[in-house]
Amino acid sequence: MTNRPGNSPLTPTRRAAGVLAGLALGVALLAGCSSEGASTDCGINACTVTFERGVDASASILGVEAKLVGVQGDQVTIEVAGEQLTLTTGQQAAEVGGFAVTLDSVTDEQVKVQVSANAEG
């Protein structure tokens, strides 16, 4: 019988360390968004961004920058992945830079949009 280095089974301690490292990586990826004047709630391929009105609001999500450009009545202009688009509440998702963007709500204090990776793009 030959003992070969590297073929030993994983000990419970090594297995637990591997699981913890994987979990830490997953949390780091989900927390990999940043914002200024906005809050984000992100999953694996979609984020809800709540922009504060009256400030220079932006968020880095899903590897792209999303900015609130302006609000006029129920129309909101935002910039996603370097492209500007104007949305209204209830409108079908707009496609921009491989993302689907929808406007959830507009109030006097905030604007909430949904940005998701386009599965077809």
MIVEX-963940 format. One record per residue (C-alpha): residue number from 1; x, y, z. Coordinates in Angstrom, 2 decimals. Layout:
BEGIN
<atom seq="NUM" X="X" Y="Y" Z="Z"/>
...
***
This chain:
BEGIN
<atom seq="1" X="0.00" Y="0.00" Z="0.00"/>
<atom seq="2" X="1.33" Y="3.38" Z="-0.95"/>
<atom seq="3" X="0.52" Y="6.60" Z="0.90"/>
<atom seq="4" X="0.21" Y="9.39" Z="-1.61"/>
<atom seq="5" X="0.43" Y="12.96" Z="-0.37"/>
<atom seq="6" X="-2.55" Y="15.12" Z="-1.31"/>
<atom seq="7" X="-5.07" Y="12.28" Z="-1.39"/>
<atom seq="8" X="-6.00" Y="12.46" Z="2.29"/>
<atom seq="9" X="-9.65" Y="13.02" Z="3.08"/>
<atom seq="10" X="-10.67" Y="16.45" Z="4.36"/>
<atom seq="11" X="-10.84" Y="16.70" Z="8.10"/>
<atom seq="12" X="-13.95" Y="18.29" Z="9.61"/>
<atom seq="13" X="-11.87" Y="21.36" Z="10.51"/>
<atom seq="14" X="-10.61" Y="21.82" Z="6.94"/>
<atom seq="15" X="-14.09" Y="21.24" Z="5.53"/>
<atom seq="16" X="-15.59" Y="23.85" Z="7.89"/>
<atom seq="17" X="-12.85" Y="26.33" Z="6.97"/>
<atom seq="18" X="-13.63" Y="25.82" Z="3.28"/>
<atom seq="19" X="-17.35" Y="26.37" Z="3.83"/>
<atom seq="20" X="-16.69" Y="29.53" Z="5.85"/>
<atom seq="21" X="-14.35" Y="30.87" Z="3.17"/>
<atom seq="22" X="-17.03" Y="30.26" Z="0.52"/>
<atom seq="23" X="-19.67" Y="32.03" Z="2.61"/>
<atom seq="24" X="-17.36" Y="34.99" Z="3.20"/>
<atom seq="25" X="-16.75" Y="35.29" Z="-0.55"/>
<atom seq="26" X="-20.50" Y="35.22" Z="-1.25"/>
<atom seq="27" X="-21.18" Y="37.94" Z="1.33"/>
<atom seq="28" X="-18.34" Y="40.05" Z="-0.08"/>
<atom seq="29" X="-19.80" Y="39.78" Z="-3.59"/>
<atom seq="30" X="-23.29" Y="40.77" Z="-2.44"/>
<atom seq="31" X="-21.91" Y="43.62" Z="-0.34"/>
<atom seq="32" X="-19.82" Y="44.79" Z="-3.29"/>
<atom seq="33" X="-22.11" Y="47.70" Z="-3.96"/>
<atom seq="34" X="-21.58" Y="51.22" Z="-2.75"/>
<atom seq="35" X="-23.74" Y="54.29" Z="-2.77"/>
<atom seq="36" X="-23.89" Y="58.00" Z="-2.06"/>
<atom seq="37" X="-27.28" Y="59.55" Z="-1.39"/>
<atom seq="38" X="-28.89" Y="56.18" Z="-2.05"/>
<atom seq="39" X="-29.51" Y="52.84" Z="-0.39"/>
<atom seq="40" X="-29.33" Y="49.46" Z="-2.10"/>
<atom seq="41" X="-30.85" Y="46.04" Z="-1.55"/>
<atom seq="42" X="-29.09" Y="43.56" Z="-3.83"/>
<atom seq="43" X="-29.41" Y="39.90" Z="-4.68"/>
<atom seq="44" X="-27.28" Y="37.88" Z="-7.05"/>
<atom seq="45" X="-28.51" Y="39.49" Z="-10.29"/>
<atom seq="46" X="-30.89" Y="42.28" Z="-9.23"/>
<atom seq="47" X="-30.84" Y="45.37" Z="-7.03"/>
<atom seq="48" X="-33.43" Y="47.78" Z="-5.72"/>
<atom seq="49" X="-31.93" Y="51.25" Z="-5.44"/>
<atom seq="50" X="-33.63" Y="53.96" Z="-3.39"/>
<atom seq="51" X="-32.28" Y="57.37" Z="-4.36"/>
<atom seq="52" X="-32.70" Y="60.36" Z="-2.04"/>
<atom seq="53" X="-34.12" Y="63.37" Z="-3.85"/>
<atom seq="54" X="-32.40" Y="66.74" Z="-3.66"/>
<atom seq="55" X="-28.87" Y="65.33" Z="-3.42"/>
<atom seq="56" X="-26.28" Y="64.05" Z="-5.88"/>
<atom seq="57" X="-27.37" Y="60.40" Z="-5.60"/>
<atom seq="58" X="-25.59" Y="57.44" Z="-7.16"/>
<atom seq="59" X="-24.92" Y="53.77" Z="-6.50"/>
<atom seq="60" X="-22.44" Y="51.24" Z="-7.81"/>
<atom seq="61" X="-24.39" Y="48.02" Z="-8.34"/>
<atom seq="62" X="-23.92" Y="44.83" Z="-10.33"/>
<atom seq="63" X="-20.66" Y="46.22" Z="-11.68"/>
<atom seq="64" X="-22.18" Y="49.44" Z="-13.08"/>
<atom seq="65" X="-22.92" Y="52.97" Z="-11.88"/>
<atom seq="66" X="-26.55" Y="54.10" Z="-11.47"/>
<atom seq="67" X="-27.26" Y="57.82" Z="-10.97"/>
<atom seq="68" X="-30.40" Y="59.85" Z="-10.40"/>
<atom seq="69" X="-30.25" Y="62.60" Z="-13.03"/>
<atom seq="70" X="-33.59" Y="64.34" Z="-12.53"/>
<atom seq="71" X="-37.26" Y="64.11" Z="-11.58"/>
<atom seq="72" X="-40.10" Y="66.00" Z="-13.23"/>
<atom seq="73" X="-43.57" Y="65.04" Z="-12.05"/>
<atom seq="74" X="-43.90" Y="61.28" Z="-12.43"/>
<atom seq="75" X="-41.00" Y="61.03" Z="-14.89"/>
<atom seq="76" X="-37.55" Y="60.10" Z="-13.64"/>
<atom seq="77" X="-34.32" Y="60.32" Z="-15.62"/>
<atom seq="78" X="-31.57" Y="58.01" Z="-14.47"/>
<atom seq="79" X="-28.22" Y="56.97" Z="-15.88"/>
<atom seq="80" X="-27.28" Y="53.28" Z="-15.84"/>
<atom seq="81" X="-24.04" Y="51.96" Z="-17.32"/>
<atom seq="82" X="-23.37" Y="55.37" Z="-18.90"/>
<atom seq="83" X="-26.73" Y="55.60" Z="-20.71"/>
<atom seq="84" X="-29.58" Y="57.90" Z="-19.70"/>
<atom seq="85" X="-33.19" Y="56.82" Z="-19.76"/>
<atom seq="86" X="-36.47" Y="58.39" Z="-18.68"/>
<atom seq="87" X="-38.97" Y="56.18" Z="-16.86"/>
<atom seq="88" X="-42.49" Y="56.48" Z="-15.48"/>
<atom seq="89" X="-44.10" Y="54.37" Z="-12.76"/>
<atom seq="90" X="-45.84" Y="51.29" Z="-14.14"/>
<atom seq="91" X="-43.91" Y="51.37" Z="-17.41"/>
<atom seq="92" X="-42.51" Y="48.12" Z="-18.76"/>
<atom seq="93" X="-38.81" Y="47.55" Z="-18.02"/>
<atom seq="94" X="-36.39" Y="49.57" Z="-20.16"/>
<atom seq="95" X="-33.34" Y="47.75" Z="-21.52"/>
<atom seq="96" X="-29.99" Y="49.49" Z="-21.14"/>
<atom seq="97" X="-26.44" Y="48.13" Z="-21.19"/>
<atom seq="98" X="-27.57" Y="44.53" Z="-20.63"/>
<atom seq="99" X="-29.85" Y="45.50" Z="-17.73"/>
<atom seq="100" X="-33.62" Y="45.76" Z="-17.29"/>
<atom seq="101" X="-34.59" Y="48.92" Z="-15.37"/>
<atom seq="102" X="-38.00" Y="49.72" Z="-13.89"/>
<atom seq="103" X="-39.26" Y="52.59" Z="-11.78"/>
<atom seq="104" X="-41.01" Y="51.30" Z="-8.65"/>
<atom seq="105" X="-42.06" Y="54.58" Z="-7.01"/>
<atom seq="106" X="-41.54" Y="58.34" Z="-6.81"/>
<atom seq="107" X="-42.19" Y="60.40" Z="-3.68"/>
<atom seq="108" X="-41.18" Y="63.88" Z="-2.51"/>
<atom seq="109" X="-38.25" Y="62.31" Z="-0.60"/>
<atom seq="110" X="-37.08" Y="59.40" Z="-2.74"/>
<atom seq="111" X="-37.06" Y="57.49" Z="-6.02"/>
<atom seq="112" X="-36.98" Y="53.69" Z="-6.03"/>
<atom seq="113" X="-35.81" Y="51.75" Z="-9.10"/>
<atom seq="114" X="-35.21" Y="48.08" Z="-9.83"/>
<atom seq="115" X="-32.12" Y="47.12" Z="-11.86"/>
<atom seq="116" X="-31.64" Y="43.51" Z="-12.92"/>
<atom seq="117" X="-29.24" Y="41.70" Z="-15.18"/>
<atom seq="118" X="-30.91" Y="40.87" Z="-18.48"/>
<atom seq="119" X="-30.88" Y="37.09" Z="-18.78"/>
<atom seq="120" X="-31.13" Y="37.32" Z="-22.57"/>
<atom seq="121" X="-28.33" Y="39.91" Z="-22.97"/>
***
